[in-house]
Structure formats: C-alpha cells, structure tokens
Amino acid sequence: MAHKKIGIMTTGGDCSGLNTVIQRIVDGCVRRKWDVVGIKDGTDGLCCTPAKTVDLTDESFPFASAHLAGSILSNGHAGAENFISAARVGKLSAFNKKLKKALQNLKLDALILIGGNGSLSLAHMYREIYSDLQLIAIPKTIDMDVPSTDKTIGFDTAVQQLVSYCDQLLLTARSHHRWFVVQTMGRDCGELALNAGVAIGADAILIPEIKFDVNNLVKHIKQSKRDYGIIMVSEGISIRGHSGKPADMISRALNNANIPNRTAFPEHIQRAGDTVASDRILAAGFADTALKAIENNETYVMTVVQNDEYKTISLTDFFNAGKQQKDPHIKGVMTSNRYVEPDNILLQIATDMGIYIGEKHK
C-alpha cells in the first residue's frame, strides 16, 4: 500500500462525536502506515504561517478520550479570518488562494474535512482550493440539515442531551404544576426538536417547517389531562406580529391565557455530552468509508449512510439534493439544506401520540 500523508480538519460548530471520528481515522491511518496531521482551529489555523498542525498518532491521541465532546483540533476562534470575515471586507478570493497555498505547503495527499452543510457547501463551490489533493468530506451537525445522508455525527447525542435535560425539568414541572417552554437549537431545521420532543412525550412540538396557530396551541394545553409538561420549540420558528426569542414569545402567549409556565434554554449543552453509542458507530462507519475512498483515489466526495449502507457521493450530488438558499453571511454563496419533510414518519407518530405539532394531519 502506497505511503500517504492525510490531513484532518474540523470546521463550523462543535458537537459530540468529532473526537470519535478523528480517533477512528487516526487508528485506520496508523494501521495503513500513513502519516496523519490534524489542522488546529479549522481555517483559522490553516491561515497561520506556518499552519497550526499536530501530528496525530495512537500515542498523541489517547483512545480513552475518543468519547469526549468537542474537537481535540478545535474549530476556530470568534472573529478570526475565515470565509465570512474575508467576504465582509471583499477579500474572499485572496482568502481562498491563501487556503490553497497553505494546503500545498503541507504536502498532503488527502484532506478529510469534517463539517456541516455550510462548510460542505463552501467546499462544493470553491473546489479549486482542494485541486492538489483528494478531498473527502464527513458530515457532522446537531441540526441534521445535511442532504443525502440519513444521519450526521453529533445528532443522536444532541437528542439525548435534550431528553436528559427535559427529564429533569419534568420533575420540577410536576412539583409546581407548570409548563416548561424549551427552546432547542437547529436553526431552520426542526429535526432536533422533533426527535427530542417525540422521545420525551412533549405536549407540543413547534418547528419551522410546520405552520401553527398559537391560539390552537393554547387550547391544546388547556385541554391537557395534566397541568404540567414540556412544550418543545425550535429556535427557527416565528410568530407573526411578535418579536424576541421563540420560547419567550410562546411563554407570553401562555401567560396571557393564565397558564403557569417557565422558559428553559439548554443552549450549548446540546453540543456537549459523552458521545452516545449510535454516534460512535456512525463515526466508525464514516471514518472507514473515508479511508477506503482515499485508497480508491476518490475526491470531492462526502461520506453518507443511506438505509444502513455506508458509501460516498459526490459533493455535487450532495449540493443538488438539498434546497439551495443564499448564505446569510457570504454574498454570492449558496448553501444546500435539508428540512423536515411532510412525510416524515415522526410527524404522524407525534400526531397519533396527541402531541400538538401545528396544522398538520388535521
């Protein structure tokens, strides 16, 4: 087997499972007698002179640490030079050339890019940056908004974090006969709120993809057989004529109807927590698929799992499979997004459970 030098880089928001996939890649590279370097702080570290890298071996990255949340490589500093900051000052082209030059200086045979739909969309659009090496992308995000893959690294752990959080809230909710309005992450995709909401048996789940009537929500809560529970609210929802955080808007509506409630914001604990078994299995599958793709001389591909089959698809197929929208931060850039579809089985299950999810299946 030919000797290779492999780079690993994590970008975007962190999540559980990043260290697991890094460790599994390192383990696979060691067995193949390949060199592997980690690029610290994503594109921030890549832009440094010299680039911030660390040699990764089975000794430098303890196997026992693979389950921990976050990324041993870190994902970048707030305010550092990146695609968004470069675009803001009109220097995106120069920034792209800088990245390409930095990768050339590292003399990599392949780069494994672990990122969300924003990072992967940028890789698709600016593929020239990676023209001198093999680019293999691995999807990670707690939002589950990456098209073409049934799961993304970090999602299942984020769901478990929310479930554990709400389990504790329910105890105090019962004690005080009140409702908790829990605001989840997820951006414009409701998968996280939907999955966690069904798991805990929430009384209502509000997501961006399903229209809802706040008056019908209030009516539903008033008709509940219990006087406490969870109302799961995705951060991407909106109410016409109202402003502020989604959970606060729903809370005000409940207050106006004399329904005792409190808001709760789990925030970044959704990105934390020891990586659950299913995310570890997914990490192993993606790592194995990525390394085989390198062996097969593939490039500009993304690892996916579809119907329990691990494989690669082209970044073009990934991009075309989603719904393209303008990047809110970078003019001229489009991102490919996945959302909760109307035929998502969890919507029907939630309805059958008596959960209010909006004006769906009515």
Secondary structure in CASP SS format (residue, H / E / C, confidence):
PFRMAT SS
TARGET T0000
AUTHOR 0000-0000-0000
METHOD secondary structure of the structure
MODEL  1
M C 1.00
A C 1.00
H C 1.00
K C 1.00
K E 1.00
I E 1.00
G E 1.00
I E 1.00
M E 1.00
T E 1.00
T C 1.00
G C 1.00
G C 1.00
D C 1.00
C C 1.00
S C 1.00
G C 1.00
L H 1.00
N H 1.00
T H 1.00
V H 1.00
I H 1.00
Q H 1.00
R H 1.00
I H 1.00
V H 1.00
D H 1.00
G H 1.00
C H 1.00
V H 1.00
R H 1.00
R C 1.00
K C 1.00
W C 1.00
D E 1.00
V E 1.00
V E 1.00
G E 1.00
I E 1.00
K C 1.00
D C 1.00
G H 1.00
T H 1.00
D H 1.00
G H 1.00
L H 1.00
C H 1.00
C C 1.00
T C 1.00
P C 1.00
A C 1.00
K C 1.00
T E 1.00
V E 1.00
D E 1.00
L C 1.00
T C 1.00
D C 1.00
E C 1.00
S C 1.00
F C 1.00
P C 1.00
F H 1.00
A H 1.00
S H 1.00
A C 1.00
H C 1.00
L C 1.00
A C 1.00
G C 1.00
S C 1.00
I C 1.00
L C 1.00
S C 1.00
N C 1.00
G C 1.00
H C 1.00
A C 1.00
G C 1.00
A C 1.00
E C 1.00
N C 1.00
F H 1.00
I H 1.00
S H 1.00
A H 1.00
A H 1.00
R H 1.00
V C 1.00
G C 1.00
K C 1.00
L H 1.00
S H 1.00
A H 1.00
F H 1.00
N H 1.00
K H 1.00
K H 1.00
L H 1.00
K H 1.00
K H 1.00
A H 1.00
L H 1.00
Q H 1.00
N H 1.00
L H 1.00
K C 1.00
L C 1.00
D C 1.00
A E 1.00
L E 1.00
I E 1.00
L E 1.00
I E 1.00
G E 1.00
G C 1.00
N H 1.00
G H 1.00
S H 1.00
L H 1.00
S H 1.00
L H 1.00
A H 1.00
H H 1.00
M H 1.00
Y C 1.00
R H 1.00
E H 1.00
I H 1.00
Y H 1.00
S C 1.00
D C 1.00
L C 1.00
Q E 1.00
L E 1.00
I E 1.00
A E 1.00
I E 1.00
P E 1.00
K E 1.00
T C 1.00
I C 1.00
D C 1.00
M C 1.00
D C 1.00
V C 1.00
P C 1.00
S C 1.00
T C 1.00
D C 1.00
K C 1.00
T C 1.00
I E 1.00
G C 1.00
F H 1.00
D H 1.00
T H 1.00
A H 1.00
V H 1.00
Q H 1.00
Q H 1.00
L H 1.00
V H 1.00
S H 1.00
Y H 1.00
C H 1.00
D H 1.00
Q H 1.00
L H 1.00
L H 1.00
L H 1.00
T H 1.00
A H 1.00
R H 1.00
S H 1.00
H H 1.00
H C 1.00
R C 1.00
W E 1.00
F E 1.00
V E 1.00
V E 1.00
Q E 1.00
T E 1.00
M C 1.00
G C 1.00
R C 1.00
D C 1.00
C C 1.00
G C 1.00
E H 1.00
L H 1.00
A H 1.00
L H 1.00
N H 1.00
A H 1.00
G H 1.00
V H 1.00
A H 1.00
I H 1.00
G C 1.00
A C 1.00
D C 1.00
A E 1.00
I E 1.00
L E 1.00
I C 1.00
P C 1.00
E C 1.00
I C 1.00
K C 1.00
F C 1.00
D C 1.00
V H 1.00
N H 1.00
N H 1.00
L H 1.00
V H 1.00
K H 1.00
H H 1.00
I H 1.00
K H 1.00
Q C 1.00
S C 1.00
K C 1.00
R C 1.00
D C 1.00
Y C 1.00
G E 1.00
I E 1.00
I E 1.00
M E 1.00
V E 1.00
S E 1.00
E C 1.00
G C 1.00
I C 1.00
S C 1.00
I C 1.00
R C 1.00
G C 1.00
H C 1.00
S C 1.00
G C 1.00
K C 1.00
P H 1.00
A H 1.00
D H 1.00
M H 1.00
I H 1.00
S H 1.00
R H 1.00
A H 1.00
L H 1.00
N H 1.00
N H 1.00
A C 1.00
N C 1.00
I C 1.00
P C 1.00
N E 1.00
R E 1.00
T E 1.00
A E 1.00
F C 1.00
P C 1.00
E H 1.00
H H 1.00
I H 1.00
Q H 1.00
R H 1.00
A C 1.00
G C 1.00
D C 1.00
T C 1.00
V C 1.00
A H 1.00
S H 1.00
D H 1.00
R H 1.00
I H 1.00
L H 1.00
A H 1.00
A H 1.00
G H 1.00
F H 1.00
A H 1.00
D H 1.00
T H 1.00
A H 1.00
L H 1.00
K H 1.00
A H 1.00
I H 1.00
E H 1.00
N C 1.00
N C 1.00
E C 1.00
T C 1.00
Y C 1.00
V E 1.00
M E 1.00
T E 1.00
V E 1.00
V E 1.00
Q E 1.00
N C 1.00
D C 1.00
E E 1.00
Y E 1.00
K E 1.00
T E 1.00
I E 1.00
S E 1.00
L H 1.00
T H 1.00
D H 1.00
F H 1.00
F H 1.00
N H 1.00
A H 1.00
G C 1.00
K E 1.00
Q E 1.00
Q E 1.00
K E 1.00
D C 1.00
P C 1.00
H C 1.00
I C 1.00
K C 1.00
G C 1.00
V C 1.00
M E 1.00
T E 1.00
S E 1.00
N E 1.00
R C 1.00
Y C 1.00
V C 1.00
E C 1.00
P C 1.00
D C 1.00
N C 1.00
I H 1.00
L H 1.00
L H 1.00
Q H 1.00
I H 1.00
A H 1.00
T H 1.00
D H 1.00
M C 1.00
G C 1.00
I C 1.00
Y E 1.00
I C 1.00
G C 1.00
E C 1.00
K C 1.00
H C 1.00
K C 1.00
END
